[in-house]
């Protein structure tokens, strides 16, 4: 188990910066492995003023990142095949769909942030993946991405 302290870091520092810096300072090794998938889907986002964007689509890209301080007995962070299959099953439920009407987003405003969290939560349900799952990053258009990070335990 790795224990990392966030004391004495600037409050506006990114999680990745903090984690990398503390890993270096405290001598903690961290391994990451990621799998990616893509899907095409439409959504209609409710804006802060209450209005709705017009229905529009994106070619979404998803990267799920798994992290561990120590590799498993076989030398892996995660089983790539299992992670790819699980992620593919989740994005398969979103592909060529209106995110406003799909089960994963039921009752939610399907912003990139909410989609990232939804995919993270579905991946985390898999016992073989959930423990090492660290973050899900989703890109809805070039230069526009959102990341959901594993909550601290």
Order of alpha helices (4+ residues) and beta strands (2+ residues): alpha-beta-beta-alpha-beta-alpha-alpha-beta-beta
